[in-house]
Amino acid sequence: MTKKRYPFWARARHHLNHSNMGYWYHCWHSISNGLRLLWLFCTSIIHAFFPWAYKFHAAHGVMRIYEELKRMPHLQEAQERIAREVIEEELKRQEEKL
């Protein structure tokens, strides 16, 4: 059975509706999170070479973004799916050890 492919605009509209965001708010939200992650990446690289700099900055930043994202209703379903995947992967690793 082949999976039906929908045009990009239909997939985008579905995503925006599911996210309960308009186009421009979604654009701002995505860019701001991307820039935050880019800044965390930069501070992590600096920290790698200078361990006294930005000691907990990246870890705290990632946890803050995670906390914000997990409160978004449309991501709760994804969070549950990812949790199941992580549990399944852990079970497979344990079985391989036996």
Secondary structure, 3 states (H helix, E strand, C coil): CCCCCCCHHHHHHHHHHHHCCCHHHHHHHHHHHHHHHHHHHHHHHHHHHCCCCCCCHHHHHHHHHHHHHHCCHHHHHHHHHHHHHHHHHHHHHHHHHC
